[in-house]
Amino acid sequence: MFLNFFHDLRQAKIPVTLKEYLALMEGLDRQVIDMKVDEFYYLSRTALVKDERNLDKFDRVFAHAFKGLETLEPTDLAQIPEDWLKALTEKFLSEEEKKQIESLGGWEKLMEELKKRLEEQKKRHEGGNKMIGTGGTSPFGAYGYNPEGIRMGQDKGRHGKAVKVWDKREYKNLDDSVELGTRNIKIALRRLRKWAREGALTELDLPETIRTTAHQGYLDLVMRAERHNKVKVLIFFDIGGSMDAHIKLCEELFSAARTEFKHMDFFYFHNCLYESVWKDNRRRHNEKSPTWDVLHKYPHDYKVVFVGDATMSPYEITYPGGSVEHWNEEPGAVWLERLTRIYEHVIWLNPVPERHWDYTPSIQIMKQILSDRMYPLTLEGLDKAMRELNR
Amino acid sequence: MKKFEGTANYVATDDLRIAVNAAITLERPLLIKGEPGTGKTVLAFEVAKAIGVPIIQWHIKSTTKAQQGLYEYDAVSRLRDSQLGDERVKDIKNYISKGKLWEAFTNDARPVLLIDEIDKADIEFPNDLLLELDRMEFFVYETGETIKAKQRPIVMITSNNEKELPDAFLRRCFFHYIKFPDRDTMNKIIDVHYPKIMDKLVGEALNIFYQIREVPGLKKKPSTSELLDWLKLLMADDITAETLRERDPSKLIPPLHGALLKNEQDVHLFERLAFLARRERN
């Protein structure tokens, strides 16, 4: 039952597992819901989807998998296997009623009769939606064989709906890794954690206290330092020019990184890294720090993050004097290689959507210099980038 | 077990109702997410009230450990007692204090166990509770006894999405995302909380409320609980629907906006936008 639906979900990259599928089956088995499509939709959603980002995908798959379910023709019911009908119906019949059926010639006869009726109906009203067994004289109606009871036929309630719940696609906004807020960024940045105990001894170390107490024979309290995130991060932001379009995203990333990392420092550059960087954009021409000083000041265990669109003329990376702002003695590529030699963990976050990367040669060159460690500035990209830094 | 159908002061949509009932019947934890202020925590209380069972709350903080939910062994006071020669020291049970899960497991009725804001805890926290929530039992090493749930409690877990929860944990839960209520549901919610409030006032207030939610770039969008607070203030101040509608140019933002916008930058942003809108109109 619903195995196709399950496979469709998996194909749509919604992480459903057998365990959840079985939970859904159990729910159906225990009759948590009435057998209505809407309720089935809600139940399957609550059992199978575990992340609001997948809700929209789920709605789409559901619409696809159960398309046409609402307009099921009664003639299709002739396809329902006999055993199934029998088992279902028995559930609803009392002993007395069962006896009455026996007196009418038993199950086989009844089934035959039902089939005949179905055939007749097919001939008489083509495509009609009159239910089997609603007629007063029909034995089917009289013996609880009313499709209303076992709900094998059409339910008026199902028909009257203008819009199906899952077709509204109310969760569209939650889908997609594109939407990125400070909070989301923080969650992604949290992957980058390195716990260490450093600083003042403020916490009681219970296991150690017990050990030393047993050893000494008197109560000997041992204190230890609290855990802190020890990861150290150095961020370079590309600023101005083509980056203006991405300024909101960069602001968010900056504020998230600021609160998330205790040991974080940042510098600005324009388009490509050259011999100097700066910390204050208003005084960028007066207060520059030589890149050499930066490389000397921050030890090699710093993790380096570049944020920039890497969109420029290739000359700006590969040739001396290629910079659009000043005469650079050495090409940007040399500076970047110097940096990657010192720091083991270097990544580049690019706000340009990944599918456009191939059309910009400078992005290709930059990616090559960083040995492919360039990630799009989306939630997913950020996640991957943090994993890379954490390796 | 009674079915949950919403209560006199909680409006439950169909999908929420089914999620809650599925979790109750199938005895699985229900994970609830949603924007802050959409009634995640309140839901647990209302469920407990509706089906008439006690509620046990466990509020999670960044320092909460999974073990604290099971039990805590107070080794330090036992050490101290042993040095003073206290009689209590002979029985280790005296130094074990029960946690919330233990309490829920041994409760006579089938209680609702609310694990509030699970995302506040350390990343490993949900993983440490996997087995306990799955099998509803745990082992007390100090005394060598196994605590097993008399009945499986109805576990409701809320999260504000500050951390991703591990997959293995999610697989064991049912999930419901409380989406922001549409106008109709909102009207019902207001009706439940302030039955006497004038319809016109509510209509105007809702207009303003949804307008504010639409403003791009707000750091914190106002949500249901903020709207209810704001209405309460409007009623207390006897502000009429006309005042809300008139839009005095000298007052750019709605009266008592403090209840809706909780962030200085947001208020500035809103003022700027309102100013621009007005200039365009004139």
Chai-1 contact restraints between the chains, C-beta under 6 A:
chainA,res_idxA,chainB,res_idxB,connection_type,confidence,min_distance_angstrom,max_distance_angstrom,comment,restraint_id
A,T17,B,R171,contact,1.0,0.0,6.0,A-B,restraint_1
A,K19,B,R171,contact,1.0,0.0,6.0,A-B,restraint_2
A,E26,B,L26,contact,1.0,0.0,6.0,A-B,restraint_3
A,G27,B,A22,contact,1.0,0.0,6.0,A-B,restraint_4
A,G27,B,L26,contact,1.0,0.0,6.0,A-B,restraint_5
A,R30,B,T25,contact,1.0,0.0,6.0,A-B,restraint_6
A,V32,B,N21,contact,1.0,0.0,6.0,A-B,restraint_7
A,V32,B,A22,contact,1.0,0.0,6.0,A-B,restraint_8
A,V32,B,T25,contact,1.0,0.0,6.0,A-B,restraint_9
A,E39,B,I18,contact,1.0,0.0,6.0,A-B,restraint_10
A,Y42,B,D15,contact,1.0,0.0,6.0,A-B,restraint_11
A,Y42,B,I18,contact,1.0,0.0,6.0,A-B,restraint_12
A,L43,B,I18,contact,1.0,0.0,6.0,A-B,restraint_13
A,L43,B,A22,contact,1.0,0.0,6.0,A-B,restraint_14
A,T46,B,A19,contact,1.0,0.0,6.0,A-B,restraint_15
A,T46,B,A22,contact,1.0,0.0,6.0,A-B,restraint_16
A,T46,B,F174,contact,1.0,0.0,6.0,A-B,restraint_17
A,T46,B,H176,contact,1.0,0.0,6.0,A-B,restraint_18
A,A47,B,F174,contact,1.0,0.0,6.0,A-B,restraint_19
A,V49,B,F175,contact,1.0,0.0,6.0,A-B,restraint_20
A,K50,B,L170,contact,1.0,0.0,6.0,A-B,restraint_21
A,K50,B,F175,contact,1.0,0.0,6.0,A-B,restraint_22
A,E52,B,Y177,contact,1.0,0.0,6.0,A-B,restraint_23
A,L219,B,L79,contact,1.0,0.0,6.0,A-B,restraint_24
A,L219,B,Q83,contact,1.0,0.0,6.0,A-B,restraint_25
